[in-house]
Amino acid sequence: MSHRWSATVAVGSMLLLAGCSGGDREDPAPGADPGGTPPPSVSAPAYTPFDEFPGDELLHTGIGEPLGVRLKPVDAMWTPELAGESAAAGQHFLAVYVATTGELADRGVKSARLTGVTLRITPASGTCGKGLRLKEGEIDCVTEAYPRSQLAEVADGEWRNFAWTNMSVMGSPLQRGETRIGVFGFSLPDTVDPTGFELCAPTEEHPVDTTAFPCVPVKALENSRS
């Protein structure tokens, strides 16, 4: 066999081996960058712990409840419907979303019933009336929450789209140290143009007298009632 023939056979064998090796190469996964860059990852939903939400908090203590519930307003918006309820004609709900956790970090709350929570408004015009009958030019500046939702584990920023249920009669469990989100609805006439809001809650010292409830500011609204 000549040297020329041997060289030809060797080159052919190398080409054959290269072709077989290339056939075993896997195609890139759908969506992957052929250059080897992995596809962008989808970030997991975030759940902010109670103490990391900004703003002031309230300690709600219901009548006969052995443990209170800490709550903090985290968002607010106008809406015609909330938790399966519709506001009356000529009114809208002010939905106030709150973060909640048990009074004590080392124990849970078997049934957190956030009853008696009120909204105090600052009217742009008129005065706050006293009693059940309002005089001309007066408005009711303290309104009790209805509806009141369940407390649920909701990711940050998702509470406006969450499937809330009216739980105005029942309570919700709070496990030890956990943070849950809820919403209160306050029905206000469309003719009232408030300049500020405060969320107020009963305490052990003042379980009924709404004028003595401690209050915290509610963030400024970003949407209109239209």
BELUR-V925277 format. One record per residue. RES is the residue in one small letter. SS is DSSP state (~ for helix, > for strand, _ for the rest). D_LAST is the distance of its C-alpha to the last C-alpha in Angstrom with 1 decimal. Layout:
res: (RES;RES)
ss: (SS;SS)
d_last: (D_LAST;D_LAST)
//
This chain:
res: (m;s;h;r;w;s;a;t;v;a;v;g;s;m;l;l;l;a;g;c;s;g;g;d;r;e;d;p;a;p;g;a;d;p;g;g;t;p;p;p;s;v;s;a;p;a;y;t;p;f;d;e;f;p;g;d;e;l;l;h;t;g;i;g;e;p;l;g;v;r;l;k;p;v;d;a;m;w;t;p;e;l;a;g;e;s;a;a;a;g;q;h;f;l;a;v;y;v;a;t;t;g;e;l;a;d;r;g;v;k;s;a;r;l;t;g;v;t;l;r;i;t;p;a;s;g;t;c;g;k;g;l;r;l;k;e;g;e;i;d;c;v;t;e;a;y;p;r;s;q;l;a;e;v;a;d;g;e;w;r;n;f;a;w;t;n;m;s;v;m;g;s;p;l;q;r;g;e;t;r;i;g;v;f;g;f;s;l;p;d;t;v;d;p;t;g;f;e;l;c;a;p;t;e;e;h;p;v;d;t;t;a;f;p;c;v;p;v;k;a;l;e;n;s;r;s)
ss: (_;_;~;~;~;~;~;~;~;~;~;~;~;~;~;~;~;~;~;~;~;~;~;_;_;_;_;_;_;_;_;_;_;_;_;_;_;_;_;_;_;_;_;_;_;_;_;_;_;~;~;~;_;_;_;_;_;>;>;>;_;_;_;_;_;_;_;_;>;>;>;>;>;>;>;>;>;>;>;_;>;>;_;_;>;>;_;_;_;_;>;>;>;>;>;>;>;>;>;>;>;>;_;_;_;_;_;_;>;>;>;>;_;_;_;_;_;>;>;>;>;>;>;_;_;_;>;>;_;_;_;_;_;_;_;_;_;>;>;_;_;>;>;>;_;_;_;>;>;_;_;>;_;_;_;_;_;_;~;~;~;_;_;_;_;>;_;_;_;_;_;>;>;>;_;_;_;_;_;>;>;>;>;>;>;>;>;>;>;_;_;_;_;>;>;>;>;>;>;>;>;_;_;_;_;_;_;_;_;~;~;~;_;>;>;>;>;_;_;_;_;_;_;_;_;_)
d_last: (95.1;94.5;92.2;90.2;89.5;88.5;86.0;84.4;84.1;82.5;79.9;79.0;78.6;76.2;74.0;74.0;73.0;70.2;68.9;68.9;67.1;64.3;63.8;62.9;59.9;56.6;53.7;50.7;48.0;44.9;42.5;45.2;46.3;49.8;50.7;50.3;46.9;45.2;41.7;38.8;38.1;34.8;34.0;33.8;30.7;30.9;31.0;31.0;33.4;32.2;34.2;32.9;29.2;28.7;28.0;29.6;30.2;30.9;33.7;32.6;35.7;35.4;38.1;41.1;39.7;42.5;40.3;37.0;34.0;32.8;29.1;27.0;23.2;22.4;18.6;15.4;11.7;8.8;9.0;9.3;12.8;15.6;19.3;19.5;17.9;15.0;13.4;14.6;13.0;11.2;10.9;9.5;12.1;12.8;14.8;17.8;20.0;23.7;27.0;29.9;33.7;36.7;38.2;41.4;41.6;44.8;43.5;40.6;38.8;39.6;36.6;33.8;32.0;29.4;29.3;28.5;26.0;23.9;21.1;22.1;19.6;20.5;18.9;18.4;20.2;22.3;24.6;24.7;26.5;29.4;30.4;28.8;28.7;26.5;27.9;26.1;23.9;23.9;21.2;21.9;21.6;23.0;21.3;23.1;21.6;20.9;20.7;23.0;23.7;26.9;28.2;28.5;29.8;26.8;27.2;25.6;22.0;21.9;20.6;16.9;18.4;21.2;22.1;21.9;23.7;23.6;26.9;26.7;30.4;31.9;32.5;32.7;35.7;35.9;38.8;40.9;39.2;36.3;32.6;29.9;26.1;24.1;20.7;20.1;17.2;16.6;14.9;13.6;12.8;9.5;12.3;13.6;13.1;15.3;17.2;18.6;19.1;22.3;23.3;26.5;29.0;32.3;35.6;39.2;40.0;36.9;35.9;34.4;34.0;30.3;31.3;33.7;31.4;31.3;27.9;26.6;23.6;20.4;19.3;16.6;13.1;12.2;8.5;5.5;3.8;0.0)
//
